Amino acid sequence: MPLYKQKSTVGMIDYNENSSAQQWLVQKHQSPETIWYADLLGNARSEMWRLAKSDWTMFLTMRADELRSGGFLRASALYLYL
C-alpha cells in the first residue's frame, strides 16, 4: 500500500511510528542530469521542493486522520542540510 494513502480506519491509532521511506516522493523528479535530489539546481530544485511539500502535507494529513484524539505520531526522515 502506498505510503501516502490512508492505512487505517479514521481515529483507530494510538501511536504511529514512521521511520522509513518518507524521503520518497510520489512522483520522481524529471532531471536527466542526476538521480539525487540534493544535486538539482534552478527550476528542477524548485519543482522538487514543491512536490516534496505536497507529499509531506498529504502524508501528515493521512496519519493525522488515523490517530485517535490524544494519539501520537513519531516520524523521522532524511533531510537536506543547507
Backbone bond lengths (Angstrom), bond angles and torsions (degrees), N, CA, C in turn:
res aa  C-N    CA-C-N  psi(-1)  N-CA   C-N-CA  omega(-1)  CA-C   N-CA-C  phi
1 M - - - 1.454 - - 1.526 108.17 -
2 P 1.317 118.08 133.56 1.458 120.36 -178.65 1.530 112.44 -58.68
3 L 1.310 115.22 144.13 1.461 122.30 -178.03 1.515 112.79 -57.61
4 Y 1.321 117.20 -32.72 1.461 120.84 -171.10 1.520 113.74 -92.28
5 K 1.302 118.18 1.90 1.468 121.30 179.10 1.524 109.49 -97.28
6 Q 1.320 116.76 159.59 1.458 120.77 178.29 1.517 109.34 -63.88
7 K 1.328 116.70 135.69 1.458 121.74 -175.66 1.531 113.23 -113.56
8 S 1.314 116.72 -9.75 1.453 120.23 -175.68 1.531 109.15 -145.00
9 T 1.321 115.01 165.19 1.454 120.45 174.48 1.524 109.14 -64.17
10 V 1.312 116.74 143.83 1.463 122.07 179.84 1.528 110.02 -55.05
11 G 1.339 116.94 131.28 1.459 122.76 175.21 1.507 116.21 73.72
12 M 1.323 119.26 21.03 1.469 121.70 -175.46 1.536 114.85 -100.69
13 I 1.322 118.32 -13.50 1.466 121.09 -170.26 1.532 110.68 -103.61
14 D 1.342 116.78 130.36 1.462 121.62 174.51 1.531 111.15 -87.54
15 Y 1.336 116.25 -39.31 1.458 121.17 -177.10 1.528 108.20 -142.66
16 N 1.322 116.21 128.24 1.460 121.57 -179.23 1.516 107.87 -127.34
17 E 1.314 116.77 124.32 1.461 120.67 178.35 1.523 109.04 -116.64
18 N 1.321 115.62 124.35 1.459 122.78 178.16 1.509 107.68 -123.74
19 S 1.320 116.27 113.28 1.462 118.20 -176.01 1.521 113.16 -128.32
20 S 1.309 116.72 12.11 1.466 117.80 177.15 1.516 109.94 -148.75
21 A 1.292 114.81 152.16 1.464 124.94 171.56 1.519 115.88 75.15
22 Q 1.343 120.20 1.78 1.454 118.81 174.70 1.519 111.40 -64.55
23 Q 1.336 116.89 -20.83 1.456 119.94 -178.58 1.530 112.92 -75.54
24 W 1.321 118.50 -11.29 1.462 120.94 -179.45 1.515 110.37 -87.04
25 L 1.305 116.46 126.89 1.456 120.86 178.17 1.525 109.73 -83.11
26 V 1.316 116.06 153.70 1.457 120.99 176.47 1.527 109.70 -61.01
27 Q 1.319 115.37 -40.08 1.468 121.25 -179.25 1.520 108.71 -118.12
28 K 1.317 117.79 133.57 1.461 121.64 179.32 1.522 110.74 -74.72
29 H 1.328 114.92 149.17 1.462 117.85 174.94 1.524 108.46 -70.13
30 Q 1.318 116.32 160.15 1.465 121.55 -172.04 1.532 112.58 -112.05
31 S 1.316 118.14 41.13 1.456 120.91 -179.83 1.532 109.74 -98.19
32 P 1.334 117.99 122.01 1.466 119.92 179.22 1.529 112.98 -76.27
33 E 1.354 117.18 -12.03 1.463 120.09 -176.39 1.526 114.01 -78.64
34 T 1.331 117.62 -25.99 1.463 119.72 -174.53 1.527 111.16 -156.12
35 I 1.322 115.16 158.16 1.463 120.08 172.21 1.535 110.42 -101.01
36 W 1.331 117.72 -9.82 1.462 122.73 -174.91 1.519 111.11 -93.87
37 Y 1.317 116.84 127.10 1.458 121.45 179.03 1.529 111.81 -59.00
38 A 1.317 116.91 -39.12 1.462 121.00 -176.86 1.525 112.58 -64.38
39 D 1.318 118.55 -20.22 1.464 122.25 -179.76 1.524 113.41 -88.85
40 L 1.322 117.56 -6.47 1.458 120.36 -178.21 1.525 111.12 -69.51
41 L 1.318 116.06 146.26 1.464 121.72 -179.62 1.521 110.26 -129.05
42 G 1.331 116.18 159.19 1.455 122.08 171.96 1.516 114.42 56.57
43 N 1.341 115.09 -132.51 1.465 121.20 -177.33 1.518 112.79 -61.94
44 A 1.330 116.98 -35.26 1.467 120.04 179.44 1.526 110.45 -63.54
45 R 1.331 116.54 -39.63 1.472 120.58 178.71 1.531 110.46 -68.17
46 S 1.339 117.22 -42.80 1.463 120.91 178.14 1.522 111.31 -60.58
47 E 1.323 116.67 -41.58 1.465 121.23 178.81 1.525 110.96 -65.47
48 M 1.336 117.27 -39.59 1.465 120.68 177.53 1.518 110.28 -60.90
49 W 1.337 117.96 -44.11 1.464 121.24 179.61 1.526 110.79 -63.99
50 R 1.335 117.87 -38.27 1.458 121.68 177.97 1.531 110.36 -62.53
51 L 1.338 115.91 -46.45 1.465 120.31 178.60 1.523 111.28 -63.72
52 A 1.328 117.20 -42.97 1.461 121.38 -178.99 1.525 111.20 -63.16
53 K 1.335 116.81 -42.13 1.468 120.12 178.61 1.523 110.91 -62.63
54 S 1.314 116.65 -44.05 1.465 121.09 178.95 1.529 111.02 -62.33
55 D 1.329 116.69 -45.47 1.470 120.87 -179.36 1.527 111.77 -65.25
56 W 1.343 116.73 -42.98 1.466 120.68 -178.60 1.527 110.06 -64.36
57 T 1.341 116.99 -40.58 1.461 121.25 177.13 1.523 110.64 -61.82
58 M 1.335 116.92 -44.24 1.464 120.59 178.59 1.528 110.76 -63.49
59 F 1.320 117.22 -44.26 1.470 122.06 179.13 1.529 110.41 -58.15
60 L 1.332 117.05 -50.21 1.466 120.52 -178.16 1.525 111.83 -65.71
61 T 1.314 117.83 -37.02 1.461 121.49 178.02 1.528 110.85 -63.00
62 M 1.331 116.88 -45.31 1.476 120.63 179.85 1.523 110.85 -64.27
63 R 1.335 117.85 -43.46 1.460 120.42 179.90 1.527 110.71 -67.25
64 A 1.332 118.28 -38.79 1.471 121.06 179.88 1.523 110.57 -63.48
65 D 1.314 117.51 -40.68 1.465 120.99 178.93 1.522 111.81 -62.48
66 E 1.318 117.46 -32.66 1.465 121.67 -177.72 1.525 113.03 -76.40
67 L 1.344 116.76 -25.37 1.464 120.68 -176.50 1.519 111.94 -74.69
68 R 1.332 114.58 142.04 1.465 120.52 170.17 1.522 108.19 -71.47
69 S 1.317 117.06 161.42 1.451 121.00 173.80 1.533 108.53 -57.93
70 G 1.318 116.79 126.96 1.465 121.25 -177.55 1.517 113.67 86.57
71 G 1.351 117.89 0.25 1.456 121.18 179.39 1.522 112.03 -73.18
72 F 1.331 116.36 169.29 1.460 122.50 -176.68 1.518 111.12 -123.02
73 L 1.320 115.52 143.22 1.458 122.77 171.49 1.514 107.42 -120.12
74 R 1.313 116.42 126.21 1.463 121.50 173.88 1.521 106.19 -115.02
75 A 1.319 116.36 116.62 1.467 121.11 -179.18 1.521 109.34 -128.85
76 S 1.314 116.31 133.80 1.450 121.24 173.47 1.519 107.29 -127.09
77 A 1.309 116.06 146.34 1.463 120.07 -176.41 1.518 109.67 -150.71
78 L 1.315 115.36 161.44 1.452 120.60 171.58 1.518 108.33 -69.63
79 Y 1.293 116.71 153.39 1.447 119.87 178.09 1.523 109.05 -142.36
80 L 1.288 114.91 163.45 1.455 121.47 178.40 1.504 108.74 -99.75
81 Y 1.314 116.66 118.69 1.453 121.54 178.77 1.513 108.73 -87.28
82 L 1.321 117.41 117.90 1.460 121.24 -179.70 1.503 111.80 -101.11
